[in-house]
Amino acid sequence: MSALVAALPMYDWPELQAGNDAAWATIRDRLRATGLYAPERLARERTDLQALWRDPNLLLSQTCWGPMELGLAASVRVVGQPDYSAFEGGEGAYYSSAVVMRAEAPRGSGLPIDRLRGFRFAFNSTDSRSGYLGLKADMEAAGEALSVFSQMVETGGHRASIAAVADGRADVAAIDCKTWHLAKLYEPTARKLSVVGWTSMRLGLPFITSRDTDDAAVTLLAQTLVELPPP
């Protein structure tokens, strides 16, 4: 039982770790009170997320629907969906991504494809729905493709994409609405950017547990996340 693992890696910036730790402590204690073992701390040392998410001892984590659609769903069970209603671009379990650029521009409700043509696109990873796949799907629905961009710049993370646009290494990025909200609070380079449009609404990042987690534990996890959601 001591091998069970929990992690909340998707919004775990250094500025937010104390809050995430406190949220996990509350969730952990609620789970333990029901008789379900829960690890003492979040496993931040597990930096290989693909391996973490596929660990048969995974009790709780959060992932993206991009990896889920690319094969991860076979290894995990979904136990909850976060509420994005507190963030511009979010509504209930659904979220959109802010399309951000350096240039000052009025906010729009759609995707300004013509304005993006010829620019350099910064993205976190090709399996990210919010940073890559969602924008790709929206462009394809409009009869376009990511080839409208002159260059693709893979950064490894949304925060790094924001910095890449701000310092001129790229021109545009798609940032999920919660991360964009956090960036405006904690990432100084975000002040140089403005929102020029939004991607379509899509289901937000799910909370998951291992496929091997038993039904009773899945039920307890789902109930706990509804009652005591992470920050």
C-alpha positions, -999 to 999 in steps of 0.1 A, spaced: 0 0 0 29 24 7 37 23 -30 6 43 -40 14 76 -57 -4 109 -60 6 140 -80 -11 172 -92 14 182 -119 -7 202 -144 -9 235 -124 20 231 -100 41 262 -105 65 270 -76 42 298 -66 13 274 -63 29 244 -46 20 254 -10 -16 256 -20 -15 223 -39 1 207 -9 -26 220 14 -53 208 -10 -37 174 -12 -35 172 26 -72 178 29 -80 152 2 -56 127 17 -71 130 52 -106 127 38 -96 95 19 -79 81 50 -109 88 71 -129 65 48 -103 37 51 -85 43 18 -48 46 21 -34 78 6 3 88 3 15 115 27 29 138 0 26 146 -37 52 129 -57 69 158 -74 100 138 -80 81 118 -106 89 141 -135 83 116 -163 46 121 -166 39 94 -191 55 69 -167 37 84 -137 3 82 -154 8 46 -164 20 35 -130 -3 7 -117 1 23 -82 -12 57 -93 -39 68 -69 -46 103 -82 -32 126 -108 -44 151 -134 -37 147 -171 -47 162 -205 -71 148 -230 -44 149 -256 -24 120 -240 -57 103 -232 -67 102 -268 -32 91 -278 -34 59 -257 -32 68 -220 -70 61 -216 -62 24 -217 -41 26 -185 -63 48 -163 -98 56 -151 -113 91 -150 -125 101 -115 -134 137 -119 -134 169 -140 -123 203 -126 -146 234 -128 -132 262 -150 -160 286 -144 -138 309 -123 -116 317 -153 -123 337 -185 -126 312 -213 -140 285 -190 -175 272 -183 -181 243 -159 -160 213 -170 -151 230 -203 -123 253 -211 -108 271 -241 -73 284 -248 -63 320 -250 -45 328 -283 -19 353 -272 5 376 -291 29 404 -282 10 430 -302 -18 449 -285 -51 439 -301 -88 438 -291 -100 406 -277 -121 384 -300 -145 355 -295 -131 334 -323 -99 324 -339 -82 351 -360 -65 327 -385 -57 354 -411 -39 374 -384 -18 344 -374 -6 336 -409 32 337 -413 40 340 -376 60 316 -354 39 294 -332 51 284 -297 36 253 -282 42 232 -251 40 197 -267 24 180 -296 2 159 -273 -13 189 -256 -49 196 -264 -48 231 -250 -15 242 -265 -14 223 -298 -42 199 -307 -71 221 -300 -58 249 -322 -49 224 -349 -85 211 -348 -100 245 -350 -78 254 -379 -87 222 -397 -124 229 -391 -119 263 -408 -102 246 -438 -67 256 -427 -37 239 -410 -8 247 -387 12 253 -419 -1 288 -418 27 294 -393 62 301 -406 79 282 -377 69 258 -349 87 263 -316 83 235 -290 89 249 -255 80 220 -231 54 240 -211 28 267 -213 48 291 -191 78 286 -214 56 294 -244 44 326 -228 81 336 -222 90 326 -258 64 349 -272 72 377 -248 109 377 -256 105 374 -294 115 338 -300 80 332 -312 49 353 -320 18 334 -309 8 307 -284 -24 289 -272 -26 289 -234 -54 272 -215 -76 296 -197 -66 286 -162 -29 288 -170 -34 322 -186 -52 334 -155 -22 322 -134 3 337 -157 -13 371 -153 -8 367 -116 27 351 -114 45 353 -147 60 388 -154 64 382 -191 27 377 -195 23 415 -191 38 419 -226 11 398 -242 -26 403 -251 -53 379 -261 -63 381 -298 -88 352 -297 -99 319 -281 -100 283 -293 -132 263 -291 -145 250 -258 -133 215 -249 -136 192 -219 -110 202 -192 -81 183 -178 -94 151 -161 -84 137 -128 -73 101 -132 -64 69 -112 -48 37 -124 -69 12 -143 -60 -12 -115 -77 9 -88 -108 -9 -75 -143 3 -79 -148 12 -43 -117 34 -43 -128 50 -76 -161 59 -60 -144 74 -30 -120 94 -51 -148 108 -72 -169 118 -42 -139 134 -25 -130 155 -56 -165 168 -58 -165 178 -21 -129 189 -19 -116 200 -53 -79 209 -56 -72 246 -61 
